[in-house]
Amino acid sequence: MFDETLQKIAENLMNSEDIVLLPHINADGDALGAALALGLALTGMGKQVDILLEEEVPSNLDFLPGQELIKKTPGKVYTVAVNIDNGDISRLGKREPLFRSAGIRLSIDHHATNRVEAHYSYVNTKAAATGEIVYDLIKNYFKRNLNKDIAICLYTAIVTDTGGFRYTNTTPETLIICADLMRYEIDFPYVIKKVFDMISYTKLYLMKKTINSLTLLENGKLAISYLTYEDIKNYDVKNDDYEGLVNIGRNLEGVEVSVFLREDSEGNFRGNLRSNDYVDVSEIAEKFNGGGHKRAAGFNSTGPREKIIEKLIEIIIPKIRREA
Ligand SMILES: [Mn+2]
């Protein structure tokens, strides 16, 4: 469907020679895949493009083509800056002033909560991933053909944000786009393996420790697991190594609420909460000044661990009983 804002974004990109692309901090497969795909399409049209990142590309995304466009420090003040897959300008981190100083600010995103101000801001909440928007932009507004490298980036973007087509944001349009991307003979099993299945040695160690700590309460409806600072302090743990550890408890049959605590530094804990069917875990997180959604929430708290767990049990067990 034709969109005037997206048309303006396309025009501004096609009419400028130097462009910087800014995915959100800790760029995931969608933010990075969408930025790389757009970067490759624009360089294919003769544009000068930098993708500015603050962190290293995570090892599960190191296969993505187009990484020669990635820079750590800005080359200059850019004519055009594009905010990508990011609904909150503070999530550009140190690159926020760069976005603000650009002559033309553009934004493409799919988060319902987007409040980024730009000359042209396109937010499509029906898009499962920003990668879908970039696909639309390249094909229907630039009117350019894709190629294999661009297809790999877009496929990665879309599988990341749909959890491999498992989340409710997956639409017929998502699958039609991915069907087209598959025509470029991309190695999609490899993409899936890298994005979802491959784990680091550190991650395996963290999983072992988490499983060893797991206890079940309330007839197996409440799972509690944790990592202590002792456990992690001698390891080079990256943020995404913690990803999914709370699901070890959640995915266990019969569990309604899963709690995972990690002690990031002596006495300082990050708590993750998940539920399967009926307990609203955001209410639990709020008791610790945290927040989130009904089925996924988080909070920060100071130890000792036993006290936090005691308080959690006190809050959670009545909820499990009352709402069962
Ligand atoms: Mn996204």
Boltz pocket constraint, residues with backbone or C-beta under 6 A from the ligand:
constraints:
  - pocket:
      binder: B
      contacts: [[A, 30], [A, 31], [A, 85], [A, 110], [A, 128], [A, 129], [A, 130], [A, 161]]
      max_distance: 6.0
